[in-house]
Amino acid sequence: MIIVRWILIAGLFLIISHYVPGISVASFYTALVLAFFWGAVGVLLRPVLVVLTLPINILTLGLFLFVINGFLFWLLSTFVKGFAVDGFGYAILGAALLSLGGWVINSLLESGKKHRDA
């Protein structure tokens, strides 16, 4: 199930790069690398950033999480060859679309799992 989710998130990176003009992904291999690092950054770095920015998150009623996700999206573009983001606004948009798409993918996979278990 993890491999299916990984491949779907990689496909999501490709779809986002196709529709958002400021984001480019060179190949499916690059998208797979991005999906792997997006998961790793989400597990290792994002919780630390959320805790460190907790006061500003409270003041903005959680909207600062868009900035954190955009920063992490942009950060990936600095060290993954073949992935480029033209500006921070595109990074925030890409991260928001990726989060929305990831939510849809997780929902579909979980509902499929419930139907198989029943």
Secondary structure per residue as TSV (DSSP state, phi and psi in degrees):
chain	resnum	aa	ss	phi	psi
A	1	M	-	360.0	-34.2
A	2	I	H	-65.9	-38.5
A	3	I	H	-66.7	-39.5
A	4	V	H	-63.4	-45.3
A	5	R	H	-62.7	-41.2
A	6	W	H	-61.1	-46.1
A	7	I	H	-66.6	-39.8
A	8	L	H	-66.2	-39.3
A	9	I	H	-67.2	-37.3
A	10	A	H	-62.0	-43.0
A	11	G	H	-62.2	-36.1
A	12	L	H	-64.1	-39.8
A	13	F	H	-58.4	-42.6
A	14	L	H	-66.0	-41.5
A	15	I	H	-63.4	-44.2
A	16	I	H	-62.4	-41.9
A	17	S	H	-67.5	-25.5
A	18	H	H	-74.7	-36.0
A	19	Y	H	-98.6	-21.2
A	20	V	S	-102.6	116.8
A	21	P	T	-65.0	-25.2
A	22	G	T	-90.3	6.3
A	23	I	E	-123.3	132.2
A	24	S	E	-134.9	139.0
A	25	V	E	-124.4	125.7
A	26	A	-	-69.7	-39.6
A	27	S	-	-157.6	173.6
A	28	F	H	-66.9	-34.7
A	29	Y	H	-60.1	-44.3
A	30	T	H	-61.6	-39.5
A	31	A	H	-64.3	-37.8
A	32	L	H	-64.3	-42.3
A	33	V	H	-63.1	-43.0
A	34	L	H	-60.5	-45.1
A	35	A	H	-61.4	-40.2
A	36	F	H	-63.3	-49.6
A	37	F	H	-69.3	-32.7
A	38	W	H	-61.0	-42.2
A	39	G	H	-65.7	-42.4
A	40	A	H	-65.9	-43.7
A	41	V	H	-65.7	-38.0
A	42	G	H	-65.1	-30.9
A	43	V	H	-86.3	-39.2
A	44	L	H	-94.2	-44.3
A	45	L	T	-97.9	-38.0
A	46	R	H	-60.3	-44.6
A	47	P	H	-61.2	-36.3
A	48	V	H	-64.9	-45.3
A	49	L	H	-64.4	-37.6
A	50	V	H	-64.4	-42.2
A	51	V	H	-67.8	-42.2
A	52	L	H	-65.5	-29.8
A	53	T	T	-104.1	20.2
A	54	L	H	-56.0	-44.1
A	55	P	H	-60.4	-42.7
A	56	I	H	-71.0	-30.5
A	57	N	H	-65.1	-39.8
A	58	I	H	-66.5	-44.0
A	59	L	H	-63.2	-35.0
A	60	T	T	-95.5	9.7
A	61	L	T	56.5	37.6
A	62	G	T	88.2	-4.5
A	63	L	T	-69.4	-21.1
A	64	F	H	-66.6	-16.8
A	65	L	H	-61.7	-29.9
A	66	F	H	-62.1	-39.2
A	67	V	H	-67.4	-42.4
A	68	I	H	-62.0	-47.5
A	69	N	H	-63.0	-39.3
A	70	G	H	-63.4	-40.6
A	71	F	H	-62.0	-44.0
A	72	L	H	-66.0	-37.7
A	73	F	H	-62.6	-46.3
A	74	W	H	-64.9	-39.2
A	75	L	H	-58.5	-40.2
A	76	L	H	-60.1	-35.2
A	77	S	H	-69.7	-18.1
A	78	T	H	-81.2	-23.3
A	79	F	H	-125.6	0.1
A	80	V	S	-103.3	113.6
A	81	K	T	-69.6	134.6
A	82	G	T	95.8	0.2
A	83	F	E	-121.9	124.5
A	84	A	E	-133.8	139.5
A	85	V	E	-125.7	124.6
A	86	D	-	-76.2	-20.9
A	87	G	-	-166.4	168.7
A	88	F	H	-68.6	-31.3
A	89	G	H	-62.9	-42.0
A	90	Y	H	-65.7	-33.8
A	91	A	H	-65.0	-42.4
A	92	I	H	-65.9	-43.2
A	93	L	H	-63.2	-45.3
A	94	G	H	-62.1	-42.7
A	95	A	H	-65.9	-38.4
A	96	A	H	-65.6	-43.9
A	97	L	H	-65.2	-38.5
A	98	L	H	-65.8	-40.7
A	99	S	H	-65.1	-43.5
A	100	L	H	-63.1	-46.8
A	101	G	H	-64.2	-39.1
A	102	G	H	-63.6	-37.6
A	103	W	H	-63.3	-43.3
A	104	V	H	-63.3	-45.8
A	105	I	H	-60.2	-47.0
A	106	N	H	-63.0	-39.3
A	107	S	H	-63.8	-43.7
A	108	L	H	-66.0	-41.8
A	109	L	H	-67.5	-37.8
A	110	E	H	-69.6	-38.8
A	111	S	H	-68.6	-34.5
A	112	G	H	-66.0	-36.6
A	113	K	H	-66.4	-40.1
A	114	K	H	-64.6	-38.1
A	115	H	H	-69.5	-35.3
A	116	R	H	-70.1	-36.5
A	117	D	H	-75.2	-22.8
A	118	A	-	-76.4	360.0
